Amino acid sequence: MKAGLGVDGEYIYEQEKHLTVLKTSLFFANDGFIVYDCKGQLLFRVDSYGPLPRDKGQLVLMDAHGKCLLTLRKKRPSLHQRWEGFVGERSEGQKPIFSVKRSSIIGRCGMIVEMLNNPGEEYQIEGNFGQRSCKILNARKESMAEIKRKVDASRKVVLGKDVFLLSLKPGFDGAFAMGLVLVIDQIHGDDYVQNYYEAEAFPTTHR
């Protein structure tokens, strides 16, 4: 298997590609993502139904026509918040092609991606997703994909964090990269919720 090819060869590009990712909602039903290419064509979408979509522990990455490309499931229990990725619509007994986990169980830390179909191949995710500043690095520490803030060139304004760029290096599977974005968002969201409730339980006293 080629490096970074985990899902669908249709989304592997010969040149660097910049995708626009839109998070459709932060806290309500139908929380999900829409992904466009540089020409404004819809590439991927993710829909999560119900008032508490994060509790389901499963996400589905679809193409523009609703075809399931990738199923992501949270492995329970898991101290490292491990997620597993399955090609297409997951069936009983199907084996995952990759797994993602936090590199440490404490504090804000990076993540490790293991390609289960190719033992020894792995990636690391480093940076701050909350600030939309992350890199997906291969074993040689080369950047294969990057999450960064999007700038409106006409107004020279940095857009809000619900709209950001996913930049792909040539040869790196865009569907695989977007699957990793979904996992990062879930883990980051868990951190956000945990930090929120800790702040509510132990408010800082201002003098």
N, C-alpha and C positions, 0 to 999 in steps of 0.2 A: 504494500500500500504506500502511495506517495505521501510525503510529509504534508500534514494538514488536510489530506483527503479523507474525510470521515463520513460524509453524508451524501453528497450529490455532485458529480463532476460538472453539471451544468453551471454551477456557481463558482467555478475556478476560472480566473481570468489571467490573460497573458500579460496585462499591464496593471499597474497599481489602480485600485478602484476605491472610490469614496462613496459610501452609502449614507443616506440620511435616515436616522432612526427617530421615530416619534413615539413617545410614550403617551397613549391615548387618555389615561386616567391614572391618578395616583392612589385614590382611596375607595373608589366606588365600584359597583358592578360593571362588568365589561372592561375591567382593567386589562390593558394589553399593549401591544406594540404594532406599528406599521412601519415598514422599511421600503424606501425608494432608492432607485439608482440615480446617477447624476443627470439623467434625462427626465426624471420625474415619473418613471415607470414603477408600478408596484412590484416588489420582489417577494417580500415575506409579510406575514401577519400572524399575530398571536392574540387570541381572544380567551379571556378567563371569565366564566360566568358565575354568578352568585355573589352574595354580599361579602363572603370571606374566601376569595379565591386562593389566597396564600396557604390556607389550611389544607388544601387538597393534595399538595405535594406532587402534583403532576402538571406539566405544561406541554403544549403541542405547538411546534413551529410548522406553519403551513406556507405553501407558495401562494401566488396571486389568485389561483383558481380554487383554493381550499384543500389542495392535496396535502396530506400529512407527510412532512419531510423528516421530522425528528420528534421523538417523544422523550421528555426529560422527567425523571422520577427521583424524588428525594428518598434516600435510603434511611430507614429508621430501625433502631436507634443509631445515631452517629454523632459522636462528640465533635468530629471535624466537619459536620454539616455536609456529608458526602452526597453528591448527585450523580446519577448515571444517565447516559444518553443511548437511545436505541434508534436505529434507522427505521423510518416510517412509523406506522401505527403499531405500537408494541403489542405482541401476542404472548400468550402464556408459554413460558419456557424459553423465550427469546433471550439471547445474551446481549449485554450492552457492548457498544464499541468503544466507549470511553467513560471515564469517571473524573469528577472534579471534587476536590476537597480543600478545605482551609489548611494552610501549612502549619498552623498552630491552633490550639483550642482556646487560647486566651489572647485578648487584645485584638487590635486591628492588624491584619497580616495579609500576606499574599495567598495565592491559591496554586495548587498543583493539578495539572491535567495529565492523566495517564491514558495512552492509546492502547486499549486492551487487545485489539487485533494485531498490534505490532509491539510486542514486549520490548521495553527499553526506550521507546519513543515517548517523550513527555514534553509538556510545555509548562511554563510558569506565567502567572498573571500577577503583575505588579502595578502599584499605583493607588489612586484614590478615586473609586467609582463615584462617590458622592459628589466630587468636583468634576466628574467626567474627564478624568485624566488617568488612563490605564494603558498598559501595553501587554500583549501576549507574546512571550518570548519562547524561542525554541531552545534546545539543549545547549546550543552554542551562544546563547544570550542575544540572538539576532531577533529584532522585532518583526513579527509576522502579521500583526494587526494592532491597531491602536484605536482607543476610544478617546475622543477629544471634543471640546466645545465647538459648536458651529457658529460661524460668523456670517452675518448678512452683508455681503459685499457691497450692495447698493447703498446701504446706510452706515456701513462700517460699525455695526453693533453686534456684540456677542449675544446670541439668543439664550433663552432660558434653558435650564437643565433638562427639560422635557423633550428638547430637540437637540440631538447631538450627532456627531459623525462617527462612523465605523470605517476606518481606512484599512484596506487589505493590500498586502504585498502580493506581487505576482505569484500564482501557484497555490495560494492559500484559500481553502474552501470557505466561501462566504456563508453558506448555511451552517457549517460547523462553527465559524466565528460567531454568528448570531446566536447559536445555541449556548455558547459560552457567555455571551452578554446576558442571556436570560438567567443563567445560574448566578452570575455575579450580582444581578439585580435582586434575586431572591435572597442571597446571603447578606447583601448590603441592607436589604429591607429588614431582615431579621435583626441585624445589628441596630438599625434605626429604632425599631419597636422596643428592643431591649433597653437601649439607652434612654428612650422616652419614659418608660415606666420606672426605670431606676431614678431618673430625675424627678418624677412625680413622687416617688416614695421617699427620696432623700433630697428634698429641695435645698439649694444653696442659700445660706443666710447672708444677706447683703448688709453690710454695716455702713 
